[in-house]
């Protein structure tokens, strides 16, 4: 009963004196946690992520930057991922050596505050920034 009285008194006080919350909790928007769009790495490479068939998200190299020496080609698919939770993605990233021999490695990606980070790319793709 005391809890009820306290709640009622608090409600009446706030209604009378127009209490306002001073909390500034920021919930990230879907745009801030979405991987869709274009991302730039430190050597000028740009990877553009778009939805593909069956819900898969494909990352294509729209600008090669330093990837040219590894024989990647423009518009080549280098990522095949799926969203796990808002802002987290898992899948595969393509690696190639300078002779063009390729392998696909497991990758986990996090998007937070319009910044990209992953655990399996080379240093210029580990951290990328969204470009508009």
C-alpha positions, 0 to 999 in steps of 0.5 A: 500500500505504501508503494501505491501511495508513493506512486500516486504522490509522485504522479500528482507532483509531476502532473502539477509541476510538469516534471520532465525526464532529463535522461538522454538514452540514445537508442541507435536507429536502424540506419546506424546499425545497418550494413547496407550502403557503401563503406570505405577502407583506409586504402581507398577501397569501397565495399557496397553491401546490398540485399541479395537473393534469399535474404543474403547480403552481398558486399561488392568492391565498387572501388578497388583501392589497394585491392588491385594488387590482389587481382580483385575486380570491380563489382566482384562479390567479396562478402556473403553475410546474413544479419544475426541481430541489429548491428551484427552480421556473420558470413564469409569474406573473400581473401586472394593472394597476389596470384589471384588464388582465393579462399573464403574466411568466416567473418563476424561484423559489427556496425555501431554508430555508422562504423564498421568493424570485423574480425577477419579482414585485412587491416584496411577492411577491419575498420571502415567508415560509411560514405554517403 
